[in-house]
Amino acid sequence: MKKQLLYLFCISFYTTLHAQSFEATTILDITTTPSDSRSANFVDINGDGWDDIFITNSAGPGSGANNFLYINNTDGTFTTITNDAIVQDNSRSVAASFADADNDGDLDAYMVTWGTGTINYFYRNNGNGSFSYEPTNVSGTTPTFSEAVTWIDANNDQLLDIFFTNSLQELENLYYENQGLGDYSQVFSLVIDNEELATRSVDWVDYDGDGDSDLFVTNEGNSTNSLYRNDGPNNFIQITSLPIVQDTKNSAGSSWADIDNDGDFDLFVANYNGQSNQLFLNENGNFTEQTASIITATTSSSFGSTFGDLDNDGDLDLIVCNAYSPFFDNNYIYLNDGSGNFSQDTTSSLATHSGWTYSAALGDYNNDGWLDVVYANNDDGNQVNSLFRNTGSGNNWVKINCTGTDSNKSAIGTKVRVRAIINNNEVWQTRKISANSGYCSQNSYTVHFGLGDATTIEELEITWPIGTVESFTNIELNTTHNVVENAGLGIPEVYISSPKLYPNPVKDSLVINLDFNKYSNSILKLMDLNGKVIKTFIVESNKSYDVSSLSSGNYIYTISHKNKTLYTGKLIKID
């Protein structure tokens, strides 16, 4: 008993010492423009390694609004984009999801809208962070009543497909398969698109640990939620025997994460209209509802949610967004003790924010290793949005950027695990790479791990969507690493004070900036986006490298020394 009390005291002291802390920022336009906002997204629009912010906007019946795009200037400020197609549709947008639809190295976008007769929008990235609207792609001019959307390689062909929900009960959810180069065709007569329920959110997650992505959707109207097990390309089985699909609720959103660090993904469900939220622990594909958890203690009107390690202590905390109640409410912030038990934060600026918040997204906009938070707020167009800078310190961290080659370029569906000794215990943390989070938001693609007092990372393990597993050791703390499928681990060039490869974009000749005394006889490899090696150079000082014969386009490069990858990045070749 004394040992237990001492352990609890140590945990309490450690948590207090390294408690999460945030400050509300005031950044022109982002936090000063009143709007009726819905989706919050942290996404790297222009591929420079810094998270940008995208927010969708809606309006009352019969009217629309333009969306917001803010490009990160890398110095704590943002540039507001107003002259691009993606912020000029004047529609009633709800969810947005960004992914590399055509595997060309940049993020494209799909936007869904709500209201009778509205249409959804496909935007293709032009390669420089600007977008072109493609009116005939995906659902085109077909009227929908959509709430949520995400991308997934459901049929394991290394191409990202699209699934989006409809919340008008007469409409089914829709699934479109990628035919190559980001051109889509609707797939009919699957069990995943034959239910006529008022569906709000969508998650693809490997709930049973068999290596593929299953589908979970939430339904309102006092209906049960729906789970479809993936048994192979276009072969889904609806599961009705698990407790996560047996309660009749008004469910708006859901979030999946490994909250107890046991290697499988647990489930949070956000309910509204005065119903309590729900938390389920996953044990090898079986679920137990945590009815005694503080997360389920109050009736609420919750919509958005997201898991992230807010205090970098080695476990996942939870943000729950509340809206559309008869009164303004604070959002719920729950801090994890490392085993899936939560306490509620009621004092931080995240927790004392009052109003209607539809969704929240997590990303590290200043690249300091601590997760920042953006709230999309929506009091009938009278609220401004919120951006909170994480001011935490004292705990270690690591961030991982994954790029698929044999798998889809965005690496959606990838499982990333890190093993470290935290507070004298060996801890495996697990993350999944997704194109959405919670009800209608999207967290950064950069995978973030808090490491607490860990002094080393024992192992990094990556399971790619096609099933291959790569493992790495000797990983540096408190930095960001790029992992290119089948090409190794390296520090991405965007975080280095001086570029290692320039000019970039390049026309004819490359120069390499490297410590040649330390890294003589290093190897430069240039690969296409499928991971095929196009050119290999032995790096020597005071020498340029002829790349004039390369076709214009995007390439991946690695600089390695003695079989260890030093740097990775993207090279743009121009004519």
C-alpha atoms as one frame of an Amber mdcrd trajectory, in Angstrom:
protein
   0.000   0.000   0.000   2.848   2.395   0.865   4.470   1.654  -2.489   1.178
   2.399  -4.272   0.782   5.712  -2.440   4.375   6.664  -3.201   3.843   5.780
  -6.886   0.640   7.856  -7.033   2.426  10.771  -5.367   5.282  10.576  -7.884
   2.848  10.470 -10.785   0.912  13.437  -9.368   4.109  15.438  -8.779   5.432
  14.614 -12.253   2.117  15.613 -13.879   2.006  18.880 -11.954   5.624  19.685
 -12.761   5.068  19.191 -16.486   1.406  20.278 -16.774   0.190  21.447 -20.158
  -0.072  25.208 -20.685  -1.380  27.301 -23.563  -1.749  30.943 -24.426  -4.443
  32.359 -26.681  -2.838  34.186 -29.592  -4.009  37.244 -31.444  -3.031  36.802
 -35.080  -4.513  39.070 -37.723  -7.435  37.448 -39.559  -7.083  34.021 -37.930
  -8.347  35.212 -34.546  -9.908  38.545 -35.499 -12.424  37.716 -38.262 -15.977
  36.798 -37.141 -17.234  33.708 -38.994 -19.508  30.684 -38.890 -16.700  28.142
 -38.980 -16.913  24.351 -39.085 -13.717  22.461 -39.983 -10.277  23.219 -38.531
  -7.303  21.800 -40.456  -3.543  21.877 -39.834  -2.040  20.995 -43.250   1.195
  21.789 -45.075  -0.319  23.285 -48.217   2.902  24.334 -49.968   5.203  21.522
 -48.830   7.682  23.711 -46.953   7.558  21.670 -43.734   5.454  24.167 -41.771
   1.805  23.591 -40.872  -0.624  26.000 -42.513  -4.230  26.507 -41.339  -7.410
  25.939 -43.330 -10.887  26.614 -41.911 -14.229  26.003 -43.597 -17.132  28.375
 -43.197 -20.855  27.961 -43.515 -23.873  30.197 -43.085 -27.592  30.001 -42.476
 -30.076  28.311 -44.835 -29.970  29.605 -48.374 -26.626  31.379 -48.073 -22.951
  30.537 -48.139 -19.528  31.812 -47.142 -15.963  31.606 -48.379 -13.404  29.486
 -46.559 -10.150  30.671 -44.931  -6.588  29.682 -45.868  -3.632  30.980 -43.860
  -0.087  30.229 -45.054   2.562  29.902 -42.371   5.343  32.478 -42.729   7.601
  30.365 -40.427   8.040  33.280 -37.986   4.805  33.024 -35.986   2.767  34.988
 -38.523   0.515  33.895 -41.369  -0.469  35.256 -44.768  -4.187  35.258 -45.578
  -4.975  33.852 -49.036  -7.977  35.447 -50.753  -7.308  34.962 -54.481  -7.430
  31.174 -54.761 -10.270  28.909 -55.895 -10.284  27.027 -52.589 -11.401  30.168
 -50.718 -13.884  31.446 -53.283 -16.704  28.867 -53.522 -19.159  30.863 -51.317
 -20.804  27.643 -50.226 -22.030  26.070 -46.986 -18.889  24.078 -46.262 -18.588
  21.681 -43.340 -15.692  19.208 -43.538 -12.485  19.491 -45.533  -9.859  16.810
 -45.988  -6.452  17.129 -47.646  -4.400  14.300 -49.175  -2.226  13.533 -52.192
  -4.878  12.199 -54.569  -2.582  11.859 -57.591   0.650  10.841 -55.799   2.519
  13.839 -57.182   3.928  15.060 -53.876   1.422  17.725 -52.825  -1.901  17.834
 -50.977  -5.185  18.033 -52.880  -8.489  18.777 -51.148 -12.082  17.634 -50.991
 -14.757  19.835 -49.422 -18.258  18.755 -48.432 -21.261  21.009 -47.917 -24.619
  20.722 -46.172 -28.094  21.757 -47.299 -30.593  20.489 -49.825 -29.228  20.714
 -53.361 -25.665  21.692 -52.428 -22.655  20.132 -54.136 -19.210  19.086 -52.931
 -15.874  20.360 -54.262 -12.676  18.682 -55.460  -9.598  20.942 -55.562  -6.311
  19.843 -57.126  -3.066  21.312 -55.856  -1.133  22.934 -58.701   2.185  22.066
 -57.045   2.840  25.507 -55.604   0.155  25.640 -52.916  -2.541  27.060 -55.205
  -5.610  25.047 -56.202  -7.783  24.431 -59.251 -11.433  23.461 -58.886 -12.444
  20.377 -60.898 -16.250  20.546 -61.198 -16.693  17.093 -62.766 -14.460  15.118
 -60.382 -15.810  12.830 -57.624 -19.492  13.702 -57.054 -19.324  16.700 -59.412
 -22.683  18.482 -59.666 -24.663  15.742 -57.869 -26.632  17.294 -54.976 -25.628
  16.029 -51.520 -26.244  16.863 -47.890 -22.777  16.091 -46.584 -21.106  16.452
 -43.206 -17.783  14.583 -43.169 -15.175  13.291 -45.624 -11.883  11.462 -45.570
  -9.424   9.653 -47.856  -8.307   6.048 -47.553  -6.704   3.356 -49.692  -9.578
   0.978 -48.993  -8.787  -1.520 -51.770  -4.985  -1.551 -51.235  -4.027  -0.411
 -54.734  -1.776   2.418 -53.439  -4.306   5.014 -54.622  -6.370   7.098 -52.218
 -10.133   6.646 -52.402 -12.774   9.021 -50.976 -15.646   8.312 -48.593 -18.085
  10.992 -47.458 -21.241  11.011 -45.382 -24.711  12.436 -45.897 -26.814  13.483
 -42.919 -30.132  13.759 -44.759 -31.754  10.444 -43.948 -32.961   9.809 -47.499
 -29.396   9.898 -48.807 -26.814   7.126 -48.519 -23.132   7.685 -47.799 -20.942
   7.664 -50.907 -17.678   5.924 -51.808 -15.486   6.821 -54.811 -12.466   4.858
 -55.989  -9.353   6.466 -57.436  -8.822   5.394 -61.041  -5.278   6.790 -61.121
  -3.985  10.388 -61.249  -6.746  11.450 -58.869  -9.716  10.786 -61.138 -12.626
   9.150 -59.338 -15.487   6.779 -60.100 -18.372   5.921 -57.780 -18.628   2.380
 -56.436 -22.160   1.091 -55.967 -23.876  -1.710 -54.063 -21.438  -2.072 -51.181
 -22.684  -2.507 -47.652 -20.807   0.656 -46.639 -23.036   2.827 -48.835 -26.454
   1.213 -48.541 -27.648   2.522 -45.144 -30.023   5.486 -45.178 -29.170   7.017
 -41.823 -28.336  10.559 -40.804 -24.559  10.055 -40.703 -22.341  12.748 -39.237
 -18.715  11.579 -39.020 -16.420   8.957 -40.517 -13.258   7.180 -39.341 -11.100
   4.547 -41.028  -9.243   2.542 -38.407  -7.804  -0.947 -38.021  -9.895  -1.729
 -34.953  -9.183  -5.491 -35.011  -5.442  -5.301 -35.729  -5.517  -7.423 -38.897
  -3.609  -4.905 -41.017  -6.356  -3.204 -43.021  -8.585  -0.185 -42.425 -12.135
  -0.747 -41.220 -14.928   1.846 -41.377 -16.773   3.423 -38.451 -19.472   6.075
 -38.883 -21.565   7.941 -36.321 -25.293   8.487 -36.779 -27.660  10.981 -35.209
 -31.435  10.683 -34.781 -31.189   8.253 -31.841 -29.743   5.610 -34.120 -26.953
   3.144 -33.492 -23.542   3.869 -34.974 -22.164   1.632 -37.746 -19.018  -0.484
 -38.037 -17.873  -2.269 -41.205 -15.004  -4.753 -41.047 -12.699  -4.742 -44.058
 -12.236  -8.301 -45.333 -10.440  -7.458 -48.570 -10.937  -5.149 -51.556 -14.614
  -4.101 -51.742 -15.559  -6.799 -49.241 -17.009  -5.268 -46.087 -18.970  -7.006
 -43.342 -21.250  -4.984 -41.074 -20.558  -5.719 -37.404 -23.490  -5.398 -34.995
 -22.347  -7.507 -32.044 -19.933  -5.029 -30.430 -21.027  -2.487 -27.777 -19.715
   0.437 -29.853 -22.640  -0.055 -32.284 -25.452  -0.997 -29.911 -26.493   2.259
 -28.205 -29.079   4.582 -29.747 -27.673   8.091 -29.524 -27.400  11.433 -31.277
 -23.759  10.914 -32.188 -21.945  13.704 -33.983 -18.268  12.769 -33.948 -15.728
  10.156 -32.978 -11.990   9.863 -32.410  -9.823   6.733 -32.285  -6.473   6.530
 -30.490  -4.364   4.239 -28.317  -5.095   5.926 -24.992  -3.653   3.181 -22.752
  -0.514   2.448 -24.820  -1.395  -1.217 -25.358  -1.077  -1.121 -29.155  -4.724
  -1.034 -30.253  -7.065   1.852 -30.955  -9.681   2.913 -28.424 -12.801   4.955
 -29.213 -14.345   8.219 -28.045 -17.859   9.118 -29.268 -19.171  12.696 -29.051
 -22.932  12.937 -28.493 -25.177  15.983 -28.466 -28.703  17.045 -27.515 -28.135
  16.530 -23.792 -26.598  13.060 -24.011 -23.381  12.003 -22.310 -20.263  11.249
 -24.342 -18.813   7.730 -24.447 -15.390   6.123 -24.099 -14.600   2.524 -25.072
 -11.374   0.623 -24.370 -10.268  -1.773 -27.087  -8.816  -5.133 -26.082  -7.814
  -7.006 -29.241 -10.980  -6.015 -31.095 -13.332  -6.305 -28.111 -14.634  -3.165
 -26.436 -15.551  -2.238 -22.879 -17.435   0.990 -22.186 -15.810   3.140 -19.504
 -18.963   4.339 -17.759 -17.069   5.499 -14.652 -14.691   7.755 -16.599 -14.936
  11.507 -16.031 -15.256  11.792 -19.821 -18.766  10.309 -19.578 -19.794  12.119
 -16.387 -21.764  15.040 -17.825 -24.552  15.411 -20.361 -23.426  17.589 -23.192
 -23.792  18.884 -26.697 -20.486  17.762 -28.168 -19.352  17.663 -31.805 -15.617
  17.815 -32.544 -12.901  15.886 -30.723  -9.250  15.025 -31.075  -6.546  13.112
 -29.204  -2.990  14.426 -28.817  -0.181  14.566 -26.259  -0.723  18.125 -25.056
   1.923  17.976 -22.323   4.512  15.712 -24.011   4.391  13.225 -21.149   4.004
  10.104 -23.295   0.245   9.589 -23.453  -2.716  10.946 -25.392  -4.969  13.641
 -23.958  -8.407  14.565 -25.320 -10.084  17.772 -26.509 -13.903  17.768 -26.839
 -15.695  20.642 -28.572 -19.166  21.780 -27.488 -21.704  23.731 -29.550 -25.394
  24.244 -30.303 -26.584  24.123 -26.719 -29.052  26.687 -25.337 -26.090  28.448
 -23.700 -22.397  29.013 -24.306 -20.279  26.239 -22.876 -16.579  25.632 -22.337
 -14.809  22.877 -24.228 -13.682  19.803 -22.308  -9.964  19.119 -21.836  -9.060
  15.736 -20.368  -5.511  14.817 -19.308  -4.373  11.190 -19.458  -2.417   9.522
 -16.659  -0.789   7.076 -19.089  -3.118   4.132 -18.608  -6.288   5.581 -20.094
  -7.553   7.245 -16.904  -8.366  10.927 -17.289  -8.704  14.045 -15.163 -10.374
  17.223 -16.371  -8.490  20.462 -16.876 -10.737  23.411 -16.026  -8.206  26.237
 -15.749  -6.094  26.436 -18.924  -6.989  28.825 -21.721  -8.107  25.816 -23.776
 -10.587  24.846 -21.086 -11.901  28.317 -20.243 -12.660  29.295 -23.834 -16.411
  29.977 -23.975 -18.722  29.902 -26.969 -19.672  27.373 -29.614 -16.760  25.358
 -30.990 -17.490  22.956 -33.819 -14.083  21.307 -34.201 -10.450  21.423 -33.126
  -7.210  20.461 -34.853  -3.708  19.805 -33.558  -0.455  20.806 -35.241   2.893
  22.358 -34.368   2.727  25.648 -36.251   5.980  27.037 -34.793   7.900  23.730
 -34.995   8.969  23.737 -31.354   7.841  20.173 -30.676   4.710  21.081 -28.701
   1.222  20.640 -30.158  -0.732  23.835 -30.780  -4.531  23.972 -31.113  -6.907
  25.739 -33.489 -10.640  25.999 -32.702 -13.254  26.515 -35.426 -15.984  28.567
 -33.702 -19.484  29.208 -34.982 -21.951  31.312 -33.031 -24.029  32.181 -36.130
 -21.157  34.132 -37.631 -20.542  36.249 -34.532 -17.495  34.450 -33.107 -13.865
  34.664 -34.145 -11.784  31.498 -34.365  -9.076  30.665 -31.831  -5.418  29.667
 -32.086  -3.633  28.533 -28.933   0.157  28.319 -28.719   1.473  25.538 -26.540
   3.881  27.065 -24.005   4.862  23.782 -22.355   8.462  22.907 -21.536  10.551
  20.297 -19.765   9.541  17.131 -21.621  11.177  15.563 -24.647   9.509  14.746
 -27.965  10.004  13.499 -31.501   8.089  14.099 -34.744   7.957  11.851 -37.797
   7.033  12.723 -41.388   6.134   9.664 -43.473   6.189   9.532 -47.267   4.920
   6.450 -49.047   6.492   5.064 -52.214   5.018   1.592 -52.613   2.113   2.848
 -50.475   0.122   6.039 -51.098   2.311   9.161 -50.877   0.402  10.640 -47.936
   1.030   7.375 -46.028  -2.601   7.309 -44.904  -3.247   4.079 -43.038   0.331
   3.862 -41.748   0.848   2.832 -38.112   3.781   4.510 -36.346   5.120   3.203
 -33.013   7.835   4.509 -30.693   9.419   2.653 -27.754  11.103   4.611 -24.966
  11.784   4.453 -21.228   9.471   7.034 -19.630   9.357   7.494 -15.856  11.385
   4.259 -15.510   8.842   2.243 -17.510   9.162   0.876 -21.027   6.378   2.466
 -23.063   5.233   1.684 -26.601   3.215   4.547 -28.102   1.129   4.052 -31.237
  -0.268   6.525 -33.766  -2.192   6.136 -37.027  -1.911   8.479 -39.996  -5.345
   9.720 -41.043  -6.824  12.382 -43.302  -9.364  13.463 -40.697  -9.787  13.768
 -36.975 -12.943  13.929 -34.901 -16.138  15.203 -36.437 -14.882  17.282 -39.367
 -11.336  18.432 -38.632  -7.844  17.306 -39.647  -4.693  17.141 -37.573  -1.216
  17.644 -39.010   0.213  14.760 -41.021   3.397  15.093 -38.968   3.189  12.339
 -36.346   3.950  13.678 -32.867   5.116  11.788 -29.771   5.684  13.225 -26.332
   8.500  11.401 -24.520   8.435  12.795 -20.992  11.790  12.230 -19.263  13.034
   9.698 -21.836  16.674  10.279 -22.738  16.741   7.974 -25.753  14.336   6.422
 -28.236  14.842   2.685 -28.124  13.022   1.940 -31.372  10.870   3.487 -34.090
   8.624   1.032 -35.930   6.591   1.894 -39.016   4.002  -0.415 -40.553   3.131
   0.832 -44.032  -0.357   0.331 -45.544   0.883  -2.437 -47.851   2.015  -4.383
 -44.767   5.797  -3.952 -44.803   7.429  -3.055 -41.483  10.547  -0.915 -41.024
  12.379  -0.499 -37.733  14.955   2.146 -36.766  17.229   2.805 -33.790  19.666
   5.587 -32.808  16.982   8.228 -33.322  17.666  11.766 -32.201  15.312  13.330
 -29.640  13.635  16.729 -29.930  13.747  16.916 -33.701  11.697  15.977 -36.757
  12.645  13.002 -38.930  11.559  12.125 -42.447  10.914   8.496 -43.253  10.594
   7.659 -46.937   9.252   4.148 -47.489  12.147   1.816 -48.348  14.614   4.733
 -48.320  15.439   5.133 -44.650  15.304   7.734 -41.922  16.658  11.249 -42.113
  16.258  14.775 -40.821  14.156  16.762 -43.318  16.008  19.607 -44.976  13.320
  22.178 -44.170  14.421  22.182 -40.509  18.126  22.710 -41.269  19.412  26.289
 -40.973  21.167  26.129 -44.349  19.948  23.993 -47.261  21.945  20.876 -48.049
  20.869  20.770 -51.672  20.496  23.878 -53.811  19.179  25.503 -55.892  15.780
  23.950 -55.288  13.944  24.122 -57.686  16.881  23.229 -59.932  17.315  23.509
 -63.693  20.763  22.140 -64.651  23.284  21.866 -61.788  23.021  20.959 -58.097
  25.384  21.999 -55.319  25.619  20.165 -51.987  26.327  22.006 -48.744  27.878
  19.466 -46.373  30.630  19.110 -43.791  33.029  17.228 -46.093  35.596  16.671
 -43.341  32.989  14.722 -41.406  30.966  13.238 -44.261  33.427  12.570 -47.079
  32.299  10.079 -49.725  28.627  10.503 -48.875  26.037   9.246 -51.362  23.323
  11.360 -52.984  20.381   9.425 -54.444  17.589  10.973 -56.510  14.385   8.914
 -56.677  11.064   9.333 -58.417   7.887   9.407 -56.336   7.584   5.644 -56.600
  10.949   5.199 -54.860  12.856   4.164 -58.007  16.448   5.418 -57.958  17.019
   7.660 -60.988  20.524   9.000 -60.296  23.277   8.293 -57.759  26.255  10.584
 -57.047  29.302  10.257 -54.787  29.444  13.586 -52.973  32.711  15.503 -53.246
  33.602  19.023 -52.089  33.551  21.971 -54.500  31.669  20.053 -57.143  28.333
  20.535 -58.878  26.162  17.727 -60.205  24.531  17.694 -63.620  20.782  16.978
 -63.472  19.851  18.618 -66.767  18.736  15.283 -68.232  16.052  14.763 -65.565
  12.464  15.335 -66.604  10.708  18.215 -64.889   8.720  17.277 -61.795   9.112
  16.257 -58.151  11.799  13.902 -56.829  12.791  12.504 -53.434  16.429  12.716
 -52.427  18.528  11.147 -49.688  22.055  12.012 -48.564  23.618   9.095 -46.713
  27.001   8.343 -45.140  28.217   4.869 -44.199  24.734   3.439 -44.740  23.100
   6.006 -42.439  20.666   8.516 -43.943  21.676  12.064 -42.996  19.008  14.086
 -44.762  15.937  13.519 -46.891  13.710  15.903 -48.767  11.924  16.816 -51.958
  13.736  18.184 -55.026  11.844  20.068 -57.720  13.275  19.901 -61.273  12.267
  22.599 -63.743  13.009  23.089 -67.452
